[in-house]
Amino acid sequence: MADAARVIDELRAESDDLDALVATLPAARWTLPTPAPGWTIAHQIGHLLWTDRVALLSVTDESGFAAVLAQASENPGGFVDTAAEELALTSPGELLADWRATRAALHDALSTVADGRKLPWFGPPMSAASMATARLMETWAHGLDVADALGVTRAPT
């Protein structure tokens, strides 16, 4: 767990930094386009929320995760975009609050994963440290798109 703890702390810092970037945005700015074609800032945060929800299921409810995996297999090329599209319709305040609560629960859950346990995922199963690393990478990448949409440069966390 020591390996995962450091990465979870880094994930928390990266998430908090992105949160600070969007926390005070007026609702209209959540509709700004980002470099990802067809995605707004709301899509980016919605995608992070959805993926954090699914990662949390992987840790806390493997049968629930298996159900999501089965749903994804029905639309393998579009299920991620569909989820982002649906969540982007959520009010910014609600979207942000949900992302905050979900990511906090995920960070806490990842810190309880026993050494040696492999978490199911869309690819090969992974350790808590690997899951946190994947979430860190994705949070950074989507945060970069948000920053680009806002015309700001983020300092590395």
DSSP file (Angstrom, degrees, kcal/mol; ACC not computed):
  #  RESIDUE AA STRUCTURE BP1 BP2  ACC     N-H-->O    O-->H-N    N-H-->O    O-->H-N    TCO  KAPPA ALPHA  PHI   PSI    X-CA   Y-CA   Z-CA
    1    1 A M     >        0   0    0      0, 0.0     4,-2.5     0, 0.0   112,-0.1   0.000 360.0 360.0 360.0 -23.2    0.0    0.0    0.0
    2    2 A A  H  >  +     0   0    0      1,-0.2     4,-1.2     2,-0.2     0, 0.0   0.895 360.0  51.2 -59.3 -39.5    2.9    2.3    0.5
    3    3 A D  H  > S+     0   0    0      1,-0.2     4,-1.2     2,-0.2    -1,-0.2   0.916 112.3  45.9 -63.0 -42.9    3.4    2.5   -3.3
    4    4 A A  H  > S+     0   0    0      1,-0.2     4,-3.0     2,-0.2     5,-0.2   0.869 102.7  64.8 -68.7 -37.0   -0.2    3.4   -3.8
    5    5 A A  H  X S+     0   0    0     -4,-2.5     4,-2.2     1,-0.2    -1,-0.2   0.895 102.5  47.3 -56.5 -44.0   -0.3    6.0   -1.1
    6    6 A R  H  X S+     0   0    0     -4,-1.2     4,-1.9     2,-0.2    -1,-0.2   0.919 114.4  46.0 -65.4 -43.5    2.1    8.3   -2.8
    7    7 A V  H  X S+     0   0    0     -4,-1.2     4,-2.8     2,-0.2    -2,-0.2   0.893 110.6  53.5 -68.3 -38.5    0.3    8.1   -6.2
    8    8 A I  H  X S+     0   0    0     -4,-3.0     4,-2.6     1,-0.2    -1,-0.2   0.905 108.3  50.7 -62.2 -40.7   -3.1    8.6   -4.5
    9    9 A D  H  X S+     0   0    0     -4,-2.2     4,-2.1    -5,-0.2    -1,-0.2   0.896 111.4  48.0 -62.4 -39.5   -1.7   11.8   -2.9
   10   10 A E  H  X S+     0   0    0     -4,-1.9     4,-2.5     2,-0.2    -2,-0.2   0.892 111.1  50.7 -68.2 -39.0   -0.5   12.9   -6.3
   11   11 A L  H  X S+     0   0    0     -4,-2.8     4,-2.7     2,-0.2     5,-0.2   0.918 109.4  51.3 -61.9 -43.7   -3.8   12.1   -7.8
   12   12 A R  H  X S+     0   0    0     -4,-2.6     4,-2.6     1,-0.2    -2,-0.2   0.921 111.1  48.0 -59.5 -44.8   -5.6   14.1   -5.1
   13   13 A A  H  X S+     0   0    0     -4,-2.1     4,-2.1     2,-0.2    -2,-0.2   0.908 112.5  47.9 -64.2 -42.9   -3.3   17.1   -5.8
   14   14 A E  H  X S+     0   0    0     -4,-2.5     4,-2.1     2,-0.2    -2,-0.2   0.918 113.6  47.7 -64.5 -43.3   -3.9   17.0   -9.5
   15   15 A S  H  X S+     0   0    0     -4,-2.7     4,-2.7     1,-0.2    -2,-0.2   0.912 111.7  49.9 -63.5 -43.7   -7.6   16.7   -9.0
   16   16 A D  H  X S+     0   0    0     -4,-2.6     4,-2.4    -5,-0.2    -1,-0.2   0.874 108.8  52.9 -63.5 -37.6   -7.7   19.5   -6.6
   17   17 A D  H  X S+     0   0    0     -4,-2.1     4,-1.2     2,-0.2    -1,-0.2   0.922 111.9  44.3 -65.4 -44.0   -5.7   21.7   -9.0
   18   18 A L  H  X S+     0   0    0     -4,-2.1     4,-1.4     1,-0.2     3,-0.3   0.905 110.9  55.6 -65.7 -41.0   -8.2   21.1  -11.8
   19   19 A D  H >X S+     0   0    0     -4,-2.7     4,-2.3     1,-0.2     3,-0.6   0.926 104.9  52.5 -56.0 -46.6  -11.1   21.6   -9.4
   20   20 A A  H 3< S+     0   0    0     -4,-2.4     4,-0.5     1,-0.2    -1,-0.2   0.817 105.3  56.6 -60.9 -30.6   -9.7   25.1   -8.5
   21   21 A L  H 3< S+     0   0    0     -4,-1.2    -1,-0.2    -3,-0.3    -2,-0.2   0.848 120.3  27.0 -69.8 -34.3   -9.5   25.9  -12.2
   22   22 A V  H X< S+     0   0    0     -4,-1.4     3,-1.6    -3,-0.6    -2,-0.2   0.595  95.3  92.6-104.1 -13.1  -13.2   25.3  -12.7
   23   23 A A  T 3< S+     0   0    0     -4,-2.3    -3,-0.1     1,-0.3    -2,-0.1   0.820  96.8  32.3 -56.5 -37.4  -14.7   25.9   -9.3
   24   24 A T  T 3  S+     0   0    0     -4,-0.5    -1,-0.3    -3,-0.1    -2,-0.1   0.293  86.6 126.8-106.3  10.6  -15.5   29.6   -9.9
   25   25 A L    <   -     0   0    0     -3,-1.6     5,-0.1     1,-0.1    -3,-0.1  -0.465  64.7-116.8 -67.5 134.9  -16.3   29.4  -13.6
   26   26 A P    >>  -     0   0    0      0, 0.0     3,-1.6     0, 0.0     4,-0.7  -0.385  32.0-106.2 -63.8 153.5  -19.7   30.9  -14.5
   27   27 A A  G >4 S+     0   0    0      1,-0.3     3,-1.1     2,-0.2     4,-0.3   0.843 118.2  60.7 -53.0 -38.4  -22.1   28.3  -16.0
   28   28 A A  G >4 S+     0   0    0      1,-0.3     3,-1.1     2,-0.2    -1,-0.3   0.809  97.9  58.1 -62.7 -29.1  -21.7   29.7  -19.5
   29   29 A R  G X4 S+     0   0    0     -3,-1.6     3,-1.6     1,-0.2    12,-0.3   0.720  90.2  71.4 -75.6 -19.6  -17.9   29.0  -19.4
   30   30 A W  G << S+     0   0    0     -3,-1.1    12,-2.4    -4,-0.7    13,-0.3   0.664  93.2  59.0 -66.8 -14.3  -18.5   25.3  -18.8
   31   31 A T  G <  S+     0   0    0     -3,-1.1    -1,-0.3    -4,-0.3    -2,-0.2   0.372  76.0 123.9 -95.9   4.1  -19.8   25.2  -22.4
   32   32 A L    <   -     0   0    0     -3,-1.6     9,-1.3     1,-0.1    10,-0.2  -0.409  68.2-112.9 -62.4 137.3  -16.5   26.4  -23.9
   33   33 A P  B     -A   40   0A   0      0, 0.0     7,-0.3     0, 0.0    -1,-0.1  -0.438  30.4-154.1 -69.8 147.4  -15.1   24.0  -26.5
   34   34 A T        -     0   0    0      5,-2.8     5,-0.3     2,-0.5     4,-0.2  -0.641  36.9 -92.0-111.1 172.8  -11.9   22.2  -25.6
   35   35 A P  S    S+     0   0    0      0, 0.0     5,-0.1     0, 0.0   111,-0.0   0.720 105.0  91.4 -61.0 -19.3   -9.2   20.7  -27.9
   36   36 A A  S >  S-     0   0    0      3,-0.2     3,-2.5   106,-0.1    -2,-0.5  -0.689  96.3-109.3 -76.3 116.2  -11.1   17.4  -27.8
   37   37 A P  T 3  S+     0   0    0      0, 0.0     3,-0.1     0, 0.0    -1,-0.1  -0.188  97.3   4.6 -53.6 126.7  -13.5   17.7  -30.8
   38   38 A G  T 3  S+     0   0    0      1,-0.2     2,-0.4    -4,-0.2    -2,-0.0   0.389 104.9 115.7  83.2  -3.2  -17.1   18.0  -29.6
   39   39 A W    <   -     0   0    0     -3,-2.5    -5,-2.8    -5,-0.3    -1,-0.2  -0.856  43.6-167.7-107.7 134.2  -16.2   18.2  -25.9
   40   40 A T  B  >  -A   33   0A   0     -2,-0.4     4,-2.0    -7,-0.3    -9,-0.2  -0.410  46.3 -90.7 -98.2-179.7  -16.7   21.2  -23.7
   41   41 A I  H  > S+     0   0    0     -9,-1.3     4,-2.3   -12,-0.3     5,-0.3   0.905 130.3  55.2 -59.1 -40.3  -15.3   21.8  -20.2
   42   42 A A  H  > S+     0   0    0    -12,-2.4     4,-2.8     1,-0.2    -1,-0.2   0.888 105.4  51.7 -61.4 -39.2  -18.5   20.1  -18.9
   43   43 A H  H  > S+     0   0    0    -13,-0.3     4,-2.8     2,-0.2    -1,-0.2   0.920 108.9  51.4 -61.1 -43.1  -17.7   17.0  -21.0
   44   44 A Q  H  X S+     0   0    0     -4,-2.0     4,-2.0     2,-0.2    -2,-0.2   0.937 115.1  40.1 -61.9 -47.9  -14.2   16.9  -19.6
   45   45 A I  H  X S+     0   0    0     -4,-2.3     4,-2.6     2,-0.2    -1,-0.2   0.893 114.7  53.8 -69.9 -38.8  -15.3   17.0  -16.0
   46   46 A G  H  X S+     0   0    0     -4,-2.8     4,-2.8    -5,-0.3    -2,-0.2   0.903 108.4  50.0 -60.0 -41.3  -18.3   14.7  -16.7
   47   47 A H  H  X S+     0   0    0     -4,-2.8     4,-2.7     2,-0.2     5,-0.2   0.921 110.4  49.0 -63.8 -43.7  -15.9   12.2  -18.2
   48   48 A L  H  X S+     0   0    0     -4,-2.0     4,-2.5     2,-0.2    -2,-0.2   0.916 112.1  49.9 -61.9 -41.5  -13.6   12.3  -15.2
   49   49 A L  H  X S+     0   0    0     -4,-2.6     4,-2.5     2,-0.2    -2,-0.2   0.951 111.9  47.2 -60.2 -50.0  -16.7   11.9  -13.0
   50   50 A W  H  X S+     0   0    0     -4,-2.8     4,-2.4     1,-0.2    -2,-0.2   0.923 114.0  46.7 -59.8 -45.4  -17.9    8.9  -14.9
   51   51 A T  H  X S+     0   0    0     -4,-2.7     4,-2.6     1,-0.2    -1,-0.2   0.882 111.5  51.0 -68.0 -37.1  -14.5    7.2  -15.0
   52   52 A D  H  X S+     0   0    0     -4,-2.5     4,-2.5    -5,-0.2    -1,-0.2   0.897 109.4  52.1 -64.3 -39.2  -14.0    7.9  -11.3
   53   53 A R  H  X S+     0   0    0     -4,-2.5     4,-2.1     2,-0.2    -2,-0.2   0.937 112.1  45.1 -59.3 -46.6  -17.4    6.3  -10.6
   54   54 A V  H  X S+     0   0    0     -4,-2.4     4,-2.1     2,-0.2    -2,-0.2   0.889 112.1  51.2 -67.7 -39.3  -16.5    3.2  -12.6
   55   55 A A  H  X S+     0   0    0     -4,-2.6     4,-1.5     2,-0.2    -1,-0.2   0.897 108.5  52.8 -63.3 -39.5  -13.1    3.0  -10.9
   56   56 A L  H  X S+     0   0    0     -4,-2.5     4,-2.8     1,-0.2     5,-0.3   0.908 107.5  51.3 -62.3 -41.7  -14.8    3.2   -7.5
   57   57 A L  H  X S+     0   0    0     -4,-2.1     4,-3.1     1,-0.2     8,-0.4   0.906 104.4  57.8 -59.6 -40.6  -17.0    0.3   -8.6
   58   58 A S  H  < S+     0   0    0     -4,-2.1    -1,-0.2     1,-0.2    -2,-0.2   0.864 114.4  37.8 -57.1 -36.7  -14.0   -1.7   -9.5
   59   59 A V  H  < S+     0   0    0     -4,-1.5    -2,-0.2    -3,-0.2    -1,-0.2   0.883 131.4  24.6 -80.8 -40.9  -12.7   -1.2   -5.9
   60   60 A T  H  < S+     0   0    0     -4,-2.8    -3,-0.2     1,-0.2    -2,-0.2   0.656 129.9  25.7-105.6 -18.5  -15.9   -1.6   -4.0
   61   61 A D     X  +     0   0    0     -4,-3.1     4,-2.4    -5,-0.3     3,-0.2  -0.615  54.5 177.0-152.0  81.3  -18.4   -3.6   -6.1
   62   62 A E  H  > S+     0   0    0      1,-0.2     4,-2.2     2,-0.2     5,-0.1   0.832  86.3  52.3 -62.1 -32.9  -16.8   -6.0   -8.6
   63   63 A S  H  > S+     0   0    0      2,-0.2     4,-1.7     1,-0.2    -1,-0.2   0.880 109.2  50.6 -70.7 -35.5  -20.2   -7.3   -9.8
   64   64 A G  H  > S+     0   0    0     -3,-0.2     4,-1.6     2,-0.2    -2,-0.2   0.890 110.3  49.7 -64.4 -39.3  -21.4   -3.7  -10.4
   65   65 A F  H  X S+     0   0    0     -4,-2.4     4,-2.6    -8,-0.4    -2,-0.2   0.905 106.5  55.5 -64.7 -40.6  -18.2   -3.1  -12.4
   66   66 A A  H  X S+     0   0    0     -4,-2.2     4,-2.2     1,-0.2    -1,-0.2   0.865 105.2  53.4 -60.1 -35.7  -18.9   -6.3  -14.4
   67   67 A A  H  X S+     0   0    0     -4,-1.7     4,-2.1     2,-0.2    -1,-0.2   0.902 109.0  48.1 -65.6 -40.8  -22.3   -4.9  -15.2
   68   68 A V  H  X S+     0   0    0     -4,-1.6     4,-2.7     2,-0.2    -2,-0.2   0.906 110.1  52.8 -64.5 -41.5  -20.8   -1.7  -16.5
   69   69 A L  H  X S+     0   0    0     -4,-2.6     4,-1.7     1,-0.2    -2,-0.2   0.898 108.4  50.1 -60.6 -41.2  -18.3   -3.7  -18.5
   70   70 A A  H  X S+     0   0    0     -4,-2.2     4,-0.6     2,-0.2    -1,-0.2   0.908 111.1  48.8 -64.3 -41.8  -21.2   -5.7  -20.1
   71   71 A Q  H >X S+     0   0    0     -4,-2.1     3,-1.3     1,-0.2     4,-0.5   0.916 109.2  53.2 -62.0 -42.8  -22.9   -2.4  -21.0
   72   72 A A  H >< S+     0   0    0     -4,-2.7     3,-1.2     1,-0.3     7,-0.3   0.841  99.7  62.1 -62.4 -33.3  -19.7   -1.1  -22.5
   73   73 A S  H 3< S+     0   0    0     -4,-1.7    -1,-0.3     1,-0.3    -2,-0.2   0.710  95.1  62.4 -68.3 -18.0  -19.4   -4.1  -24.7
   74   74 A E  H << S+     0   0    0     -3,-1.3    -1,-0.3    -4,-0.6    -2,-0.2   0.737 124.0  16.1 -76.2 -22.6  -22.7   -3.2  -26.4
   75   75 A N  S XX S+     0   0    0     -3,-1.2     4,-2.2    -4,-0.5     3,-1.7  -0.431  74.0 165.0-145.7  63.3  -21.1    0.0  -27.7
   76   76 A P  T 34 S+     0   0    0      0, 0.0     4,-0.2     0, 0.0    -3,-0.1   0.769  77.3  46.6 -60.9 -27.4  -17.4   -0.3  -27.3
   77   77 A G  T 34 S+     0   0    0      1,-0.1     4,-0.1     2,-0.1    -4,-0.1   0.546 125.8  25.0 -90.4  -6.3  -16.6    2.6  -29.6
   78   78 A G  T <> S+     0   0    0     -3,-1.7     4,-2.6    -6,-0.2     5,-0.2   0.508  85.0  96.9-136.5  -4.8  -19.0    5.1  -28.1
   79   79 A F  H  X S+     0   0    0     -4,-2.2     4,-2.0    -7,-0.3     5,-0.1   0.850  89.5  50.6 -63.6 -33.1  -19.9    4.3  -24.5
   80   80 A V  H  > S+     0   0    0     -4,-0.2     4,-2.2    -5,-0.2    -1,-0.2   0.933 112.9  45.6 -68.1 -45.4  -17.3    6.8  -23.1
   81   81 A D  H  > S+     0   0    0      2,-0.2     4,-2.6     1,-0.2    -2,-0.2   0.887 110.6  54.1 -65.2 -38.7  -18.6    9.6  -25.3
   82   82 A T  H  X S+     0   0    0     -4,-2.6     4,-2.3     2,-0.2    -1,-0.2   0.923 109.3  48.0 -61.2 -44.5  -22.2    8.8  -24.5
   83   83 A A  H  X S+     0   0    0     -4,-2.0     4,-2.5    -5,-0.2    -2,-0.2   0.916 112.6  48.2 -63.3 -43.3  -21.5    9.0  -20.8
   84   84 A A  H  X S+     0   0    0     -4,-2.2     4,-2.1     1,-0.2    -2,-0.2   0.904 110.8  52.0 -63.6 -40.6  -19.6   12.3  -21.2
   85   85 A E  H  X S+     0   0    0     -4,-2.6     4,-0.5     2,-0.2    -2,-0.2   0.918 111.6  46.1 -62.2 -44.4  -22.5   13.7  -23.3
   86   86 A E  H >< S+     0   0    0     -4,-2.3     3,-1.0     1,-0.2    -2,-0.2   0.927 114.7  46.2 -65.3 -45.2  -25.1   12.8  -20.7
   87   87 A L  H >< S+     0   0    0     -4,-2.5     3,-1.7     1,-0.2    -1,-0.2   0.793 100.9  67.0 -70.9 -27.0  -23.1   14.2  -17.8
   88   88 A A  H 3< S+     0   0    0     -4,-2.1    -1,-0.2     1,-0.3    -2,-0.2   0.711  92.5  63.0 -65.4 -18.5  -22.3   17.4  -19.6
   89   89 A L  T << S+     0   0    0     -3,-1.0    -1,-0.3    -4,-0.5    -2,-0.2   0.581  82.8 101.5 -80.7 -10.1  -26.0   18.2  -19.5
   90   90 A T  S <  S-     0   0    0     -3,-1.7   -44,-0.1    -4,-0.2    -3,-0.0  -0.436  89.7 -95.3 -72.4 146.8  -25.8   18.4  -15.7
   91   91 A S     >  -     0   0    0      1,-0.1     4,-3.0    -2,-0.1     5,-0.2  -0.351  34.5-118.5 -60.8 144.7  -25.7   21.8  -14.1
   92   92 A P  H  > S+     0   0    0      0, 0.0     4,-2.8     0, 0.0     5,-0.2   0.884 112.7  51.8 -54.3 -42.2  -22.1   22.8  -13.4
   93   93 A G  H  > S+     0   0    0      1,-0.2     4,-2.2     2,-0.2     5,-0.2   0.915 113.8  42.9 -62.0 -43.2  -22.6   23.1   -9.6
   94   94 A E  H  > S+     0   0    0      2,-0.2     4,-2.5     1,-0.2     5,-0.2   0.905 114.2  51.1 -69.0 -42.1  -24.1   19.6   -9.4
   95   95 A L  H  X S+     0   0    0     -4,-3.0     4,-2.5     2,-0.2    -2,-0.2   0.929 112.8  45.7 -60.6 -46.6  -21.5   18.1  -11.8
   96   96 A L  H  X S+     0   0    0     -4,-2.8     4,-2.6    -5,-0.2    -1,-0.2   0.914 113.1  49.4 -65.0 -43.7  -18.6   19.6   -9.7
   97   97 A A  H  X S+     0   0    0     -4,-2.2     4,-2.3    -5,-0.2    -1,-0.2   0.906 112.7  47.8 -62.8 -41.3  -20.2   18.5   -6.4
   98   98 A D  H  X S+     0   0    0     -4,-2.5     4,-2.7     2,-0.2     5,-0.2   0.911 111.8  49.4 -66.6 -42.4  -20.7   15.0   -7.7
   99   99 A W  H  X S+     0   0    0     -4,-2.5     4,-2.8    -5,-0.2     5,-0.3   0.917 111.1  50.8 -63.1 -42.1  -17.1   14.8   -9.1
  100  100 A R  H  X S+     0   0    0     -4,-2.6     4,-2.0     1,-0.2    -2,-0.2   0.945 114.2  42.7 -59.4 -49.1  -15.7   16.0   -5.7
  101  101 A A  H  X S+     0   0    0     -4,-2.3     4,-2.1     2,-0.2    -2,-0.2   0.906 116.7  47.4 -65.9 -42.1  -17.6   13.4   -3.7
  102  102 A T  H  X S+     0   0    0     -4,-2.7     4,-2.5     2,-0.2    -2,-0.2   0.927 112.5  47.0 -68.0 -45.3  -16.9   10.6   -6.1
  103  103 A R  H  X S+     0   0    0     -4,-2.8     4,-2.9    -5,-0.2    -1,-0.2   0.885 111.4  52.1 -67.7 -35.2  -13.2   11.3   -6.5
  104  104 A A  H  X S+     0   0    0     -4,-2.0     4,-2.4    -5,-0.3    -1,-0.2   0.926 111.1  47.6 -63.3 -43.1  -12.8   11.6   -2.7
  105  105 A A  H  X S+     0   0    0     -4,-2.1     4,-2.6     2,-0.2    -2,-0.2   0.898 112.9  49.3 -63.8 -40.0  -14.6    8.3   -2.2
  106  106 A L  H  X S+     0   0    0     -4,-2.5     4,-3.1     2,-0.2     5,-0.2   0.940 110.2  49.5 -64.1 -47.1  -12.3    6.7   -4.9
  107  107 A H  H  X S+     0   0    0     -4,-2.9     4,-1.5     1,-0.2    -2,-0.2   0.926 114.2  46.0 -59.2 -44.6   -9.1    8.1   -3.3
  108  108 A D  H  < S+     0   0    0     -4,-2.4     4,-0.4    -5,-0.2    -1,-0.2   0.920 113.6  48.8 -63.7 -43.8  -10.2    6.7    0.1
  109  109 A A  H >< S+     0   0    0     -4,-2.6     3,-1.6     1,-0.2     4,-0.5   0.909 107.8  54.0 -64.9 -42.1  -11.2    3.4   -1.4
  110  110 A L  H >< S+     0   0    0     -4,-3.1     3,-1.1     1,-0.3    -1,-0.2   0.857 101.8  59.8 -60.2 -33.4   -7.9    3.0   -3.3
  111  111 A S  T 3< S+     0   0    0     -4,-1.5    -1,-0.3     1,-0.2    -2,-0.2   0.625 103.7  52.0 -72.1 -10.4   -6.0    3.6   -0.1
  112  112 A T  T <  S+     0   0    0     -3,-1.6    -1,-0.2    -4,-0.4     2,-0.2   0.482  78.0 119.5-101.2  -4.2   -7.7    0.5    1.4
  113  113 A V    <   -     0   0    0     -3,-1.1  -109,-0.1    -4,-0.5     3,-0.1  -0.438  67.9-119.1 -67.8 127.8   -6.9   -2.0   -1.4
  114  114 A A    >   -     0   0    0     -2,-0.2     3,-2.1     1,-0.1    14,-0.2  -0.349  33.1 -94.9 -66.4 143.2   -4.8   -4.8    0.0
  115  115 A D  T 3  S+     0   0    0      1,-0.3    -1,-0.1    12,-0.1     3,-0.1  -0.326 112.7  23.9 -54.0 136.6   -1.3   -5.3   -1.5
  116  116 A G  T 3  S+     0   0    0      1,-0.3     2,-0.3    -3,-0.1    -1,-0.3   0.195  88.5 129.2  90.6 -16.6   -1.5   -7.9   -4.2
  117  117 A R    <   -     0   0    0     -3,-2.1     2,-0.5     1,-0.0    11,-0.4  -0.558  47.8-148.6 -74.6 133.9   -5.2   -7.4   -5.0
  118  118 A K        -     0   0    0     -2,-0.3     9,-0.2     9,-0.1    -4,-0.0  -0.901   7.6-143.3-104.7 128.7   -5.9   -6.8   -8.7
  119  119 A L  B     -B  126   0B   0      7,-4.1     7,-2.3    -2,-0.5   -60,-0.1  -0.729  21.3-115.4 -91.4 134.8   -8.8   -4.5   -9.6
  120  120 A P        +     0   0    0      0, 0.0     2,-0.3     0, 0.0    -1,-0.1  -0.371  44.9 162.8 -66.9 149.2  -10.8   -5.4  -12.7
  121  121 A W        -     0   0    0      2,-0.6   -66,-0.0   -63,-0.0    10,-0.0  -0.887  55.3 -86.5-152.6-177.5  -10.7   -2.9  -15.5
  122  122 A F  S    S+     0   0    0     -2,-0.3    -1,-0.0     2,-0.1     0, 0.0   0.731 119.0  26.2 -72.0 -22.5  -11.5   -2.5  -19.2
  123  123 A G  S    S-     0   0    0      1,-0.4    -2,-0.6     0, 0.0     3,-0.1  -0.077 127.1 -26.3-109.4-144.4   -8.0   -3.8  -20.0
  124  124 A P  S    S-     0   0    0      0, 0.0    -1,-0.4     0, 0.0    -2,-0.1  -0.356  79.2 -92.5 -68.6 152.7   -6.0   -6.1  -17.8
  125  125 A P        -     0   0    0      0, 0.0     2,-0.3     0, 0.0    -7,-0.0  -0.252  50.6-162.1 -58.9 153.2   -6.6   -6.0  -14.0
  126  126 A M  B     -B  119   0B   0     -7,-2.3    -7,-4.1    -3,-0.1     2,-0.0  -0.947  18.0-105.7-142.0 160.4   -4.4   -3.6  -12.1
  127  127 A S     >  -     0   0    0     -2,-0.3     4,-2.6    -9,-0.2     5,-0.2  -0.242  41.5-103.4 -73.7 168.5   -3.1   -2.8   -8.7
  128  128 A A  H  > S+     0   0    0    -11,-0.4     4,-2.8     1,-0.2     5,-0.2   0.887 124.0  53.3 -61.1 -39.3   -4.3    0.2   -6.7
  129  129 A A  H  > S+     0   0    0      2,-0.2     4,-2.1     1,-0.2    -1,-0.2   0.904 110.5  46.3 -63.6 -40.6   -1.1    2.0   -7.5
  130  130 A S  H  > S+     0   0    0      2,-0.2     4,-2.6     1,-0.2    -2,-0.2   0.901 112.2  50.5 -68.4 -40.2   -1.7    1.4  -11.2
  131  131 A M  H  X S+     0   0    0     -4,-2.6     4,-2.5     2,-0.2    -2,-0.2   0.932 111.8  47.6 -62.4 -45.3   -5.3    2.4  -11.0
  132  132 A A  H  X S+     0   0    0     -4,-2.8     4,-2.4     1,-0.2    -1,-0.2   0.889 111.6  51.2 -63.0 -38.4   -4.3    5.7   -9.2
  133  133 A T  H  X S+     0   0    0     -4,-2.1     4,-2.5     2,-0.2    -2,-0.2   0.912 110.2  48.9 -64.4 -42.9   -1.6    6.2  -11.8
  134  134 A A  H  X S+     0   0    0     -4,-2.6     4,-2.3     2,-0.2    -2,-0.2   0.911 112.7  47.5 -63.0 -42.5   -4.1    5.8  -14.6
  135  135 A R  H  X S+     0   0    0     -4,-2.5     4,-2.6     2,-0.2    -2,-0.2   0.875 111.3  52.1 -66.3 -37.1   -6.5    8.2  -12.9
  136  136 A L  H  X S+     0   0    0     -4,-2.4     4,-2.5     2,-0.2    -2,-0.2   0.934 110.2  48.0 -63.1 -46.7   -3.7   10.7  -12.4
  137  137 A M  H  X S+     0   0    0     -4,-2.5     4,-2.5     1,-0.2    -2,-0.2   0.924 114.7  45.3 -60.9 -45.2   -2.7   10.5  -16.1
  138  138 A E  H  X S+     0   0    0     -4,-2.3     4,-2.7     2,-0.2     5,-0.3   0.899 112.1  50.7 -69.4 -39.3   -6.3   11.0  -17.2
  139  139 A T  H  X S+     0   0    0     -4,-2.6     4,-2.1     1,-0.2    -1,-0.2   0.912 112.7  47.6 -63.4 -42.0   -7.0   13.8  -14.8
  140  140 A W  H  X S+     0   0    0     -4,-2.5     4,-2.1    -5,-0.2    -2,-0.2   0.941 113.3  47.7 -62.2 -47.4   -3.8   15.6  -16.0
  141  141 A A  H  X S+     0   0    0     -4,-2.5     4,-1.6     1,-0.2    -2,-0.2   0.922 115.9  42.2 -64.3 -45.7   -4.7   15.1  -19.7
  142  142 A H  H  X S+     0   0    0     -4,-2.7     4,-2.1     1,-0.2    -1,-0.2   0.850 112.1  55.9 -70.9 -32.4   -8.3   16.3  -19.4
  143  143 A G  H  X S+     0   0    0     -4,-2.1     4,-2.8    -5,-0.3    -1,-0.2   0.863 103.8  54.5 -63.9 -35.9   -7.1   19.1  -17.1
  144  144 A L  H  X S+     0   0    0     -4,-2.1     4,-2.6     2,-0.2    -2,-0.2   0.903 106.9  50.6 -63.9 -41.3   -4.8   20.2  -19.8
  145  145 A D  H  X S+     0   0    0     -4,-1.6     4,-2.1     2,-0.2    -2,-0.2   0.908 111.4  48.5 -62.1 -41.5   -7.7   20.4  -22.3
  146  146 A V  H  X S+     0   0    0     -4,-2.1     4,-1.8     2,-0.2    -2,-0.2   0.938 111.9  48.8 -63.5 -46.7   -9.7   22.5  -19.8
  147  147 A A  H  X>S+     0   0    0     -4,-2.8     5,-2.5     1,-0.2     4,-0.8   0.907 110.3  51.2 -60.4 -41.9   -6.7   24.8  -19.2
  148  148 A D  H ><5S+     0   0    0     -4,-2.6     3,-0.6     1,-0.2    -1,-0.2   0.901 108.2  52.2 -62.2 -40.5   -6.3   25.2  -23.0
  149  149 A A  H 3<5S+     0   0    0     -4,-2.1    -1,-0.2     1,-0.2    -2,-0.2   0.848 113.7  44.1 -63.0 -33.9  -10.0   26.1  -23.4
  150  150 A L  H 3<5S-     0   0    0     -4,-1.8    -1,-0.2    -5,-0.1    -2,-0.2   0.528 111.6-121.6 -88.3  -7.4   -9.6   28.7  -20.7
  151  151 A G  T <<5 +     0   0    0     -4,-0.8     2,-0.3    -3,-0.6    -3,-0.2   0.828  68.9 127.3  71.0  31.8   -6.3   30.0  -22.2
  152  152 A V      < -     0   0    0     -5,-2.5     2,-0.5    -6,-0.1    -1,-0.3  -0.838  56.0-132.8-119.2 158.3   -4.3   29.4  -19.0
  153  153 A T        -     0   0    0     -2,-0.3     2,-0.4    -3,-0.1    -9,-0.0  -0.948  21.4-144.7-109.3 125.8   -1.1   27.5  -18.2
  154  154 A R        -     0   0    0     -2,-0.5     3,-0.0   -10,-0.1  -136,-0.0  -0.709  11.6-129.7 -90.7 138.5   -1.2   25.1  -15.3
  155  155 A A        -     0   0    0     -2,-0.4    -1,-0.0     1,-0.1     0, 0.0  -0.656  38.9 -97.2 -79.0 141.6    1.8   24.7  -13.1
  156  156 A P              0   0    0      0, 0.0    -1,-0.1     0, 0.0  -142,-0.0  -0.310 360.0 360.0 -58.9 140.1    2.7   21.0  -12.6
  157  157 A T              0   0    0   -147,-0.0  -144,-0.1    -3,-0.0  -143,-0.1   0.457 360.0 360.0 -83.7 360.0    1.4   19.6   -9.3
